[in-house]
Amino acid sequence: MSNSNGWGLTARLISKHFGALGDRVSEAIANFDPETATEADRDRLADSLRATAQKLAAARGAFDKEAADVVKLRQLIATDEQAAGTLADRLASGKISEATITLFCDELEANKQRLPQELQEEADARQYMDELQTIVDALSKQLAEFDSMAKKAMQALASARAQQDLQELRAERQAQLAGLSGMRGNSSALNALTRRAQTISNEAAGLKIVTDIGQRPYEQAAELEAIRKSMSQPGLGSESALARLQRLSGQQAAAPAALEMSKS
């Protein structure tokens, strides 16, 4: 008796602790790969629905058979009851034997006694079919709800992962900017590039000074040339029309002599 109790306790402990271990392992797997775990849960639910639907199909076939048996038996009983009225006349006229009438009556009574059983079998088959239909409907609804919840969960997971990627990119960008800020005063390459730019700028400024000095004599010569031209070609802006005609015709020098003669 004690051995039996001991083994019973051991079985309960194994069932309890290993069952809990199985639940923890399943939960760990689901957390590690939620997509695959979700697919597995849906597959189990779909398999249950498929198996129940197959049982429902078989139950419908059984009910149809029971219902057909009831219809057939009722038709047989109704036909025999109609025939019973004519058999009495045939028995009285000697056209049928009592043994045949006895067999006919035995079968009619047996069929009438069997009818309640057939009706009960039909009712049981209907009840079983209806219960299976209820289960199939519930499983179908559960599967549809599971798909809807799984879709929302997957969308939430995708959104969370997108936000995670965004934050990781932002953190990476901040790290890059921080690195660039730190390199502004510490990068030997940037410092060398800055010094090179300043050297070239200084060289360009010195070359401009030298070029300006070399250009000065040419500019001074051009100024002197402009002065000489202005002296050799007096301005004609105040020249009258008569003076201009005389200058162009070469009569400018003779004009004073003619004026002197007219006076004498």
Contacts in CASP RR format, 6 or more apart in sequence:
PFRMAT RR
TARGET T0000
AUTHOR 0000-0000-0000
METHOD contacts of the structure
MODEL  1
MSNSNGWGLTARLISKHFGALGDRVSEAIANFDPETATEADRDRLADSLR
ATAQKLAAARGAFDKEAADVVKLRQLIATDEQAAGTLADRLASGKISEAT
ITLFCDELEANKQRLPQELQEEADARQYMDELQTIVDALSKQLAEFDSMA
KKAMQALASARAQQDLQELRAERQAQLAGLSGMRGNSSALNALTRRAQTI
SNEAAGLKIVTDIGQRPYEQAAELEAIRKSMSQPGLGSESALARLQRLSG
QQAAAPAALEMSKS
26 37 0 8 1.000
29 36 0 8 1.000
29 37 0 8 1.000
30 37 0 8 1.000
34 153 0 8 1.000
34 157 0 8 1.000
35 154 0 8 1.000
38 150 0 8 1.000
38 153 0 8 1.000
38 154 0 8 1.000
41 146 0 8 1.000
42 143 0 8 1.000
42 146 0 8 1.000
42 147 0 8 1.000
42 150 0 8 1.000
45 139 0 8 1.000
45 142 0 8 1.000
45 143 0 8 1.000
45 146 0 8 1.000
46 143 0 8 1.000
48 139 0 8 1.000
49 136 0 8 1.000
49 139 0 8 1.000
49 140 0 8 1.000
49 143 0 8 1.000
52 132 0 8 1.000
52 135 0 8 1.000
52 136 0 8 1.000
52 139 0 8 1.000
53 136 0 8 1.000
55 132 0 8 1.000
56 129 0 8 1.000
56 132 0 8 1.000
56 133 0 8 1.000
56 135 0 8 1.000
56 136 0 8 1.000
59 125 0 8 1.000
59 128 0 8 1.000
59 129 0 8 1.000
59 132 0 8 1.000
60 129 0 8 1.000
62 125 0 8 1.000
62 128 0 8 1.000
62 129 0 8 1.000
63 122 0 8 1.000
63 125 0 8 1.000
63 126 0 8 1.000
63 128 0 8 1.000
63 129 0 8 1.000
65 125 0 8 1.000
66 118 0 8 1.000
66 121 0 8 1.000
66 122 0 8 1.000
66 125 0 8 1.000
67 122 0 8 1.000
67 125 0 8 1.000
67 126 0 8 1.000
69 118 0 8 1.000
69 121 0 8 1.000
69 122 0 8 1.000
70 115 0 8 1.000
70 118 0 8 1.000
70 119 0 8 1.000
70 122 0 8 1.000
73 111 0 8 1.000
73 114 0 8 1.000
73 115 0 8 1.000
73 118 0 8 1.000
74 115 0 8 1.000
76 111 0 8 1.000
77 108 0 8 1.000
77 111 0 8 1.000
77 112 0 8 1.000
77 115 0 8 1.000
80 104 0 8 1.000
80 107 0 8 1.000
80 108 0 8 1.000
80 111 0 8 1.000
81 108 0 8 1.000
83 104 0 8 1.000
84 104 0 8 1.000
84 105 0 8 1.000
84 108 0 8 1.000
87 96 0 8 1.000
87 101 0 8 1.000
87 104 0 8 1.000
90 96 0 8 1.000
91 98 0 8 1.000
91 101 0 8 1.000
183 190 0 8 1.000
184 190 0 8 1.000
185 191 0 8 1.000
236 244 0 8 1.000
239 247 0 8 1.000
243 252 0 8 1.000
245 251 0 8 1.000
246 252 0 8 1.000
246 255 0 8 1.000
END
